[in-house]
């Protein structure tokens, strides 16, 4: 088990924290975001590890349910059914206040994680923060960083060690590095003997038709579980701040995250496997930051950061997965 970080504050628990701490049956509702889901699965796993009966409600988790064999994972709970379903649990919990909806409208005992912690800041990684909170505030004696994910049988961990999974999209354009830079980076990777593989959902591929003409690979998997399998067998991951980066890390792959918001990304970066972030040497403030970082971060900078990630990972013992 991972050891909780020292120097955590002594908690004066409010009633909602106390209710979760004492609950024997817990419903964990996931926000409709892949990264948030994987992070919050750590709390679900730590609760289950300490003999709590945990049921997870979330579509992303349900798409990956075969990867979470020891947790009860169900599709997202419709708000119209929440009152009836949540009445069967001692406490309902979710990461964000009111997302996917307000729990206090439907459950007698409820808990919002982000109402009790610093959401973004220096000096912590979100995954570690959740693990430490489970130990220090919820009083769970056995905690770890894992979230219950177990690779499917038959997969070969990092079998394609020269394959670099690239995720060029995200939930918003301001989070996305310039497309032409992704293409230049992929071509540089090819020149170095790597095998870039772009991860795109079906509706995104029309905007990236140039990849095929340039001889750059696209992951043809359609289901999220298949994407997880492709990532697990890849050697590396490079991409925007997104849930796919968290998934790559969760299945054991070293990750490099491109960003124009380094403070936020340091806190929210993937935390299960070796990871680095890269951003422009100079970032303006305000609205200019979100517009200009996308082009100011150059492919050469990203390539240097990738080489540092490779050097960081080199020589480490293989992870048993």
The 8 nearest C-alpha neighbors of each residue, nearest first, counted from 0:
[[1, 143, 142, 2, 141, 144, 145, 3],
 [2, 0, 143, 3, 144, 142, 130, 141],
 [1, 3, 0, 4, 143, 142, 131, 5],
 [4, 2, 131, 1, 5, 134, 130, 127],
 [5, 3, 2, 131, 6, 7, 127, 128],
 [6, 4, 7, 3, 2, 8, 131, 135],
 [5, 7, 8, 4, 9, 3, 135, 131],
 [6, 8, 5, 9, 4, 135, 131, 3],
 [9, 7, 10, 6, 135, 136, 5, 11],
 [8, 10, 7, 11, 135, 136, 6, 12],
 [11, 9, 12, 136, 8, 135, 7, 13],
 [12, 10, 13, 9, 136, 16, 8, 17],
 [11, 13, 10, 16, 17, 14, 136, 15],
 [12, 14, 16, 15, 17, 11, 18, 10],
 [13, 15, 17, 16, 18, 12, 19, 108],
 [16, 14, 18, 17, 110, 13, 109, 19],
 [17, 15, 19, 18, 13, 14, 12, 20],
 [16, 18, 20, 14, 15, 19, 12, 21],
 [17, 19, 15, 21, 16, 20, 22, 14],
 [20, 18, 22, 16, 21, 17, 90, 15],
 [19, 21, 17, 137, 18, 22, 16, 138],
 [20, 22, 18, 19, 17, 23, 137, 89],
 [23, 21, 19, 89, 24, 20, 18, 90],
 [22, 24, 51, 52, 89, 21, 25, 50],
 [25, 23, 52, 88, 89, 22, 51, 53],
 [24, 26, 53, 90, 88, 91, 89, 52],
 [25, 27, 91, 54, 53, 55, 92, 28],
 [28, 26, 55, 92, 93, 91, 56, 54],
 [29, 27, 56, 93, 55, 92, 57, 26],
 [30, 28, 57, 36, 93, 56, 31, 27],
 [29, 31, 99, 32, 98, 36, 35, 28],
 [32, 30, 29, 33, 99, 57, 58, 59],
 [33, 31, 35, 30, 34, 36, 242, 59],
 [32, 34, 242, 36, 35, 59, 37, 31],
 [35, 33, 242, 37, 36, 245, 32, 38],
 [34, 36, 38, 32, 37, 33, 39, 30],
 [37, 35, 33, 39, 34, 38, 29, 40],
 [36, 38, 40, 34, 39, 35, 33, 41],
 [39, 37, 35, 40, 36, 41, 126, 34],
 [38, 40, 41, 36, 42, 37, 35, 43],
 [39, 41, 43, 37, 146, 38, 42, 44],
 [42, 40, 146, 44, 39, 43, 38, 45],
 [41, 43, 45, 39, 40, 44, 46, 129],
 [44, 42, 40, 46, 41, 45, 47, 53],
 [43, 45, 47, 41, 146, 46, 42, 147],
 [46, 44, 48, 42, 47, 142, 43, 41],
 [45, 47, 43, 49, 51, 44, 48, 42],
 [46, 48, 51, 44, 50, 49, 45, 53],
 [49, 47, 45, 46, 50, 44, 141, 51],
 [50, 48, 47, 46, 51, 141, 45, 139],
 [51, 49, 47, 48, 52, 46, 23, 53],
 [50, 52, 47, 23, 46, 49, 24, 53],
 [53, 51, 24, 23, 47, 25, 50, 54],
 [52, 54, 25, 24, 47, 51, 26, 43],
 [53, 55, 26, 71, 72, 27, 25, 56],
 [54, 56, 72, 27, 26, 73, 28, 71],
 [57, 55, 75, 28, 73, 74, 76, 29],
 [58, 56, 75, 29, 74, 60, 59, 61],
 [57, 59, 74, 61, 75, 60, 62, 56],
 [60, 58, 62, 61, 57, 33, 63, 36],
 [59, 61, 63, 57, 58, 62, 64, 72],
 [60, 62, 64, 58, 63, 59, 74, 73],
 [63, 61, 59, 60, 64, 58, 223, 224],
 [62, 64, 60, 61, 66, 224, 65, 59],
 [63, 65, 61, 67, 66, 62, 60, 72],
 [66, 64, 67, 63, 68, 151, 62, 224],
 [65, 67, 149, 148, 64, 63, 150, 68],
 [68, 66, 148, 64, 65, 147, 69, 70],
 [67, 69, 65, 70, 66, 64, 149, 147],
 [70, 68, 67, 71, 147, 148, 47, 44],
 [71, 69, 68, 67, 72, 54, 53, 147],
 [70, 72, 54, 55, 73, 53, 69, 68],
 [73, 71, 55, 61, 70, 64, 54, 56],
 [72, 74, 56, 61, 55, 57, 75, 71],
 [75, 73, 58, 57, 56, 61, 76, 72],
 [76, 74, 57, 56, 58, 77, 73, 28],
 [75, 77, 56, 78, 74, 81, 80, 57],
 [78, 76, 79, 80, 81, 75, 74, 99],
 [77, 79, 81, 80, 76, 100, 82, 105],
 [78, 80, 77, 81, 82, 76, 83, 105],
 [81, 79, 78, 77, 83, 82, 84, 76],
 [82, 80, 78, 84, 83, 85, 79, 105],
 [83, 81, 105, 85, 84, 80, 86, 106],
 [82, 84, 86, 81, 80, 85, 87, 105],
 [85, 83, 81, 86, 82, 87, 80, 88],
 [86, 84, 87, 88, 82, 81, 83, 106],
 [85, 87, 84, 83, 88, 82, 106, 89],
 [86, 88, 85, 84, 89, 83, 24, 90],
 [89, 87, 24, 90, 85, 86, 25, 26],
 [88, 90, 22, 24, 25, 23, 108, 87],
 [89, 91, 108, 25, 109, 88, 19, 22],
 [90, 92, 26, 109, 25, 27, 110, 108],
 [93, 91, 110, 27, 109, 111, 26, 28],
 [92, 94, 28, 111, 27, 95, 29, 112],
 [93, 95, 112, 111, 113, 39, 96, 92],
 [96, 94, 98, 113, 111, 93, 97, 112],
 [95, 97, 111, 98, 101, 114, 113, 94],
 [96, 98, 101, 100, 99, 95, 102, 111],
 [99, 97, 100, 95, 96, 30, 101, 93],
 [98, 100, 30, 97, 31, 29, 101, 28],
 [101, 99, 97, 98, 102, 78, 96, 104],
 [100, 102, 97, 103, 104, 98, 96, 99],
 [103, 101, 104, 105, 106, 109, 100, 97],
 [102, 104, 105, 106, 101, 109, 107, 108],
 [105, 103, 102, 101, 106, 82, 107, 100],
 [104, 106, 82, 102, 103, 81, 107, 85],
 [107, 105, 108, 103, 102, 85, 109, 82],
 [106, 108, 109, 103, 105, 90, 86, 104],
 [109, 107, 90, 106, 91, 18, 89, 15],
 [108, 110, 91, 90, 92, 106, 15, 102],
 [109, 111, 92, 15, 91, 112, 93, 16],
 [112, 110, 93, 114, 96, 94, 113, 95],
 [111, 113, 94, 114, 115, 110, 93, 95],
 [112, 114, 115, 116, 95, 111, 94, 118],
 [113, 115, 112, 111, 116, 96, 95, 117],
 [114, 116, 113, 112, 117, 111, 16, 118],
 [117, 115, 113, 118, 114, 112, 128, 132],
 [116, 118, 119, 120, 113, 115, 114, 128],
 [117, 119, 116, 113, 120, 125, 266, 114],
 [120, 118, 263, 117, 266, 121, 267, 262],
 [119, 121, 266, 262, 122, 263, 117, 118],
 [122, 120, 123, 262, 266, 119, 265, 263],
 [121, 123, 120, 124, 266, 265, 262, 119],
 [122, 124, 266, 121, 125, 128, 120, 127],
 [123, 125, 266, 127, 126, 267, 128, 265],
 [126, 124, 128, 267, 127, 266, 129, 123],
 [125, 127, 129, 128, 124, 38, 270, 130],
 [128, 126, 130, 124, 125, 129, 131, 144],
 [127, 129, 125, 131, 126, 130, 132, 124],
 [130, 128, 132, 126, 127, 131, 133, 125],
 [129, 131, 127, 133, 128, 132, 144, 143],
 [132, 130, 3, 128, 134, 133, 129, 135],
 [133, 131, 129, 135, 136, 134, 130, 128],
 [134, 132, 137, 130, 131, 139, 136, 135],
 [135, 133, 139, 138, 131, 132, 137, 136],
 [134, 136, 132, 138, 131, 133, 137, 7],
 [137, 135, 132, 138, 10, 133, 134, 12],
 [136, 138, 133, 20, 139, 134, 135, 132],
 [137, 139, 134, 136, 135, 140, 133, 20],
 [138, 140, 134, 137, 141, 133, 49, 142],
 [141, 139, 134, 138, 142, 49, 133, 135],
 [142, 140, 139, 49, 48, 143, 0, 45],
 [143, 141, 45, 0, 140, 134, 130, 139],
 [144, 142, 1, 0, 145, 130, 45, 141],
 [145, 143, 130, 146, 41, 1, 127, 126],
 [144, 146, 143, 147, 41, 148, 271, 44],
 [147, 145, 41, 40, 44, 148, 144, 37],
 [146, 148, 67, 44, 145, 149, 69, 70],
 [147, 149, 67, 66, 146, 150, 145, 249],
 [148, 150, 66, 67, 147, 151, 68, 320],
 [151, 149, 66, 320, 152, 148, 250, 154],
 [150, 152, 154, 66, 153, 149, 65, 228],
 [153, 151, 154, 150, 155, 149, 320, 66],
 [152, 154, 151, 155, 150, 156, 228, 232],
 [153, 155, 152, 151, 156, 228, 232, 150],
 [156, 154, 158, 232, 157, 153, 231, 159],
 [155, 157, 232, 158, 231, 154, 320, 233],
 [158, 156, 232, 233, 234, 160, 159, 231],
 [157, 159, 232, 155, 156, 160, 233, 234],
 [160, 158, 233, 162, 157, 161, 232, 234],
 [159, 161, 234, 157, 158, 162, 233, 235],
 [162, 160, 193, 159, 234, 194, 163, 192],
 [161, 163, 194, 233, 234, 159, 160, 195],
 [164, 162, 235, 195, 236, 194, 234, 196],
 [163, 165, 236, 196, 197, 195, 235, 237],
 [166, 164, 197, 237, 238, 196, 236, 198],
 [165, 167, 238, 198, 168, 197, 237, 239],
 [168, 166, 238, 239, 165, 175, 181, 176],
 [169, 167, 175, 166, 239, 170, 199, 172],
 [170, 168, 241, 171, 175, 174, 239, 240],
 [169, 171, 172, 168, 241, 174, 175, 173],
 [172, 170, 173, 169, 174, 175, 168, 241],
 [171, 173, 175, 174, 169, 170, 168, 176],
 [174, 172, 289, 171, 175, 290, 293, 176],
 [173, 175, 172, 171, 169, 239, 240, 258],
 [176, 174, 172, 173, 239, 168, 169, 177],
 [175, 177, 293, 178, 239, 174, 294, 257],
 [176, 178, 293, 180, 179, 294, 175, 181],
 [179, 177, 181, 180, 176, 182, 167, 175],
 [180, 178, 182, 181, 177, 183, 184, 176],
 [179, 181, 183, 182, 177, 178, 298, 184],
 [182, 180, 184, 178, 179, 183, 185, 177],
 [181, 183, 185, 179, 180, 184, 186, 178],
 [184, 182, 180, 186, 185, 181, 187, 179],
 [183, 185, 187, 181, 182, 186, 298, 180],
 [184, 186, 188, 182, 187, 183, 195, 181],
 [185, 187, 189, 183, 188, 184, 182, 190],
 [188, 186, 190, 184, 189, 185, 183, 191],
 [187, 189, 185, 191, 193, 186, 190, 184],
 [188, 190, 193, 186, 192, 191, 187, 194],
 [189, 191, 187, 188, 192, 186, 193, 185],
 [192, 190, 188, 189, 193, 187, 186, 194],
 [193, 191, 189, 190, 188, 194, 161, 187],
 [192, 194, 161, 189, 188, 191, 162, 195],
 [193, 195, 162, 161, 163, 189, 196, 192],
 [196, 194, 163, 162, 185, 164, 216, 193],
 [197, 195, 216, 164, 217, 165, 163, 218],
 [198, 196, 217, 165, 166, 164, 218, 216],
 [199, 197, 166, 218, 165, 217, 196, 164],
 [200, 198, 203, 204, 197, 201, 166, 218],
 [201, 199, 203, 202, 204, 198, 221, 220],
 [200, 202, 203, 204, 199, 221, 205, 219],
 [201, 203, 204, 200, 205, 199, 206, 207],
 [204, 202, 201, 200, 205, 206, 199, 207],
 [203, 205, 207, 206, 201, 202, 199, 208],
 [204, 206, 207, 208, 203, 202, 201, 209],
 [207, 205, 204, 203, 208, 209, 202, 210],
 [206, 208, 204, 209, 205, 210, 203, 211],
 [209, 207, 210, 205, 206, 211, 204, 212],
 [208, 210, 212, 207, 211, 213, 206, 215],
 [211, 209, 215, 213, 208, 212, 207, 214],
 [210, 212, 214, 213, 209, 215, 208, 216],
 [211, 213, 209, 210, 214, 208, 215, 207],
 [214, 212, 210, 211, 215, 209, 186, 182],
 [213, 215, 211, 212, 210, 216, 209, 186],
 [216, 214, 210, 213, 211, 195, 217, 196],
 [215, 217, 196, 197, 195, 214, 218, 211],
 [218, 216, 197, 196, 219, 198, 215, 199],
 [219, 217, 198, 220, 197, 196, 216, 199],
 [218, 220, 217, 221, 198, 199, 226, 200],
 [221, 219, 225, 218, 226, 222, 223, 229],
 [220, 222, 219, 223, 225, 200, 226, 201],
 [223, 221, 225, 224, 220, 226, 62, 227],
 [224, 222, 226, 225, 227, 62, 221, 63],
 [223, 225, 227, 222, 226, 63, 228, 62],
 [226, 224, 228, 222, 227, 223, 220, 229],
 [225, 227, 223, 229, 228, 224, 220, 230],
 [228, 226, 224, 230, 225, 229, 231, 223],
 [227, 229, 225, 231, 226, 230, 224, 232],
 [230, 228, 226, 232, 227, 231, 225, 233],
 [229, 231, 233, 227, 232, 228, 247, 226],
 [232, 230, 228, 250, 229, 233, 156, 227],
 [231, 233, 157, 156, 158, 229, 230, 155],
 [234, 232, 157, 159, 230, 162, 231, 160],
 [233, 235, 160, 157, 162, 161, 159, 163],
 [236, 234, 163, 253, 252, 233, 164, 254],
 [235, 237, 164, 254, 163, 165, 255, 253],
 [238, 236, 255, 165, 254, 256, 164, 166],
 [239, 237, 166, 256, 165, 167, 257, 255],
 [238, 240, 257, 256, 175, 241, 167, 174],
 [239, 241, 256, 257, 258, 174, 238, 244],
 [242, 240, 243, 169, 244, 239, 34, 245],
 [241, 243, 34, 33, 245, 244, 246, 32],
 [242, 244, 246, 245, 241, 247, 34, 166],
 [243, 245, 247, 242, 246, 241, 248, 269],
 [246, 244, 269, 242, 248, 243, 247, 34],
 [245, 247, 249, 243, 244, 248, 242, 250],
 [248, 246, 244, 252, 250, 249, 245, 230],
 [247, 249, 252, 251, 272, 245, 271, 246],
 [248, 250, 246, 251, 271, 247, 245, 272],
 [249, 251, 231, 247, 248, 252, 246, 150],
 [252, 250, 248, 249, 272, 247, 231, 253],
 [251, 253, 248, 247, 235, 250, 272, 254],
 [254, 252, 273, 235, 272, 274, 248, 236],
 [255, 253, 274, 236, 237, 235, 252, 248],
 [254, 256, 237, 275, 276, 274, 236, 238],
 [255, 257, 276, 238, 239, 240, 237, 277],
 [258, 256, 239, 277, 276, 238, 278, 240],
 [259, 257, 278, 260, 261, 277, 256, 239],
 [258, 260, 292, 278, 261, 289, 288, 279],
 [261, 259, 258, 263, 262, 264, 278, 289],
 [260, 262, 264, 263, 265, 259, 258, 278],
 [263, 261, 265, 264, 260, 121, 120, 266],
 [262, 264, 266, 261, 265, 260, 119, 267],
 [263, 265, 267, 261, 268, 266, 262, 260],
 [266, 264, 268, 262, 263, 267, 261, 124],
 [265, 267, 124, 264, 263, 125, 123, 268],
 [266, 268, 264, 125, 265, 124, 263, 269],
 [267, 269, 264, 265, 266, 270, 124, 256],
 [270, 268, 245, 248, 271, 244, 267, 274],
 [269, 271, 272, 126, 268, 248, 274, 124],
 [270, 272, 248, 249, 269, 251, 273, 144],
 [271, 273, 248, 253, 251, 270, 252, 274],
 [274, 272, 253, 254, 312, 271, 275, 270],
 [275, 273, 254, 253, 255, 272, 269, 276],
 [274, 276, 255, 256, 254, 308, 277, 273],
 [275, 277, 256, 255, 257, 278, 274, 258],
 [276, 278, 257, 256, 258, 304, 301, 275],
 [277, 279, 258, 259, 296, 257, 280, 261],
 [280, 278, 296, 281, 295, 282, 292, 259],
 [279, 281, 278, 282, 296, 295, 277, 300],
 [282, 280, 279, 283, 295, 278, 292, 296],
 [281, 283, 288, 279, 292, 284, 280, 259],
 [284, 282, 288, 287, 281, 285, 291, 292],
 [283, 285, 288, 287, 282, 286, 289, 281],
 [286, 284, 287, 288, 283, 289, 290, 282],
 [285, 287, 288, 289, 284, 290, 283, 291],
 [288, 286, 290, 285, 289, 291, 283, 284],
 [289, 287, 283, 284, 286, 291, 290, 292],
 [290, 288, 173, 287, 286, 291, 292, 259],
 [289, 291, 287, 288, 292, 293, 173, 286],
 [290, 292, 293, 288, 294, 287, 289, 295],
 [293, 291, 295, 259, 294, 288, 296, 290],
 [292, 294, 176, 177, 291, 295, 296, 290],
 [293, 295, 296, 292, 177, 291, 297, 176],
 [296, 294, 292, 293, 297, 291, 279, 281],
 [295, 297, 279, 294, 292, 278, 293, 300],
 [296, 298, 300, 299, 295, 301, 294, 180],
 [299, 297, 301, 300, 184, 180, 302, 183],
 [298, 300, 302, 297, 301, 303, 184, 296],
 [301, 299, 303, 297, 298, 302, 304, 296],
 [300, 302, 304, 298, 303, 299, 305, 277],
 [301, 303, 305, 299, 304, 300, 298, 306],
 [304, 302, 306, 300, 305, 301, 299, 307],
 [303, 305, 301, 307, 302, 306, 308, 300],
 [306, 304, 302, 308, 307, 303, 301, 309],
 [305, 307, 309, 303, 308, 304, 310, 302],
 [306, 308, 310, 304, 305, 309, 311, 303],
 [309, 307, 311, 305, 306, 310, 312, 304],
 [310, 308, 306, 312, 307, 311, 313, 305],
 [309, 311, 307, 313, 308, 312, 306, 314],
 [312, 310, 308, 309, 313, 307, 273, 314],
 [311, 313, 309, 310, 315, 308, 314, 273],
 [314, 312, 310, 315, 311, 309, 308, 316],
 [313, 315, 312, 316, 311, 310, 317, 309],
 [314, 316, 313, 312, 317, 311, 318, 310],
 [317, 315, 314, 318, 313, 312, 319, 311],
 [316, 318, 319, 315, 314, 320, 156, 157],
 [319, 317, 320, 316, 251, 156, 315, 272],
 [318, 320, 317, 156, 316, 251, 150, 155],
 [319, 318, 150, 156, 149, 251, 250, 155]]
